[in-house]
């Protein structure tokens, strides 16, 4: 029987909203894998769940540097949309 990979365990922790465990697993996996784009994306997702936008963006940008056509590009675009959101009805001068 195959045990779940580090990536699967991290994803499961994120889905369960167990962010402390996700960060612990990410730190452990980074010791083995280093600056891996998939790990950086998972770490960015964890930061998104914590509303740490700048840290998430940093992770996604680094992942995109390592893998320009990888999924980090979509996360960067999504995060840029979130950070650039402007709703004129919310601001009444």
N, C-alpha and C positions, 0 to 999 in steps of 0.2 A: 504494500500500500504506500502510495506517495504521500508525503506530508505536504501541506500547502507551502508555496514559496513565500519568501519574505514579502514580495509585492502583494500577493493575495492576502496575507495576514494584515498588512498595512491597510489595504483597501477595506477589509472586513472591519477593522477598528474604526476607520473613517465612517463607514456606513452605520456603525453602531454608535457613532458620535462619541467614541472613547478617544478623545484627542490626546490625553496623556499617554495612553498606550501606543497610539499611532506615532507620536514623536519619539517615544522610546524605541520602537521598532525601526523607525527611519534612521535614528542615530546608530543603531546596531548594524543595519544594512549598509549604511554609508561607510562603515569601517571595512566592510567586505568589498563593496562595489565602487566606492569613491563618489565622484561627481557624476552620477549616472542620470541622464535626462528624465527617465521614468521616476526615479526617486525624488528628484527635484520637483517634478509635477505633483507627486503625492504630497510632498511637504508643502507646496504652494496651496494645494487643496485644504490641507489642515489649517493653514494660516487664514484662508478664506473663511472657513467655518468659525474661526475665532475673530473675524473682522479685522485682522491685521493686514490691511491692504498693501502697505509698502513692503512688508516681508514676503507676502504672496507674490507681488510683482517681481521682486528680486529673484525669487526662486524660478518663476516662469521665464524671466529674461535670461537667466543663466542656462536653463534647460534649452531655450531656443538658440542660444549661442552654440551649444554642443550639438544640437540636432535641429537645424533651421526649418526643416519641413515636418517636424514632429508635432505632437498635440499641443505643445506649449504655445505655439503660435495662436491657436484658437483661444486658449486661456488668457493670453496677453490681450487679445482683441476684446474678449468679454470683460476683462477687468478694466480696460480703458473705457469701455462703454459705461460701466458702473461708475467709475471715478469722474467721468465727464458728464454724467447725467445732470440735466438742467430742466427743471419744470417751471416755466414762467409763471404759472398760476400760484406757485408757492411763495413767490416774491412779489409783494405789492408795494411798489415805491410810493 
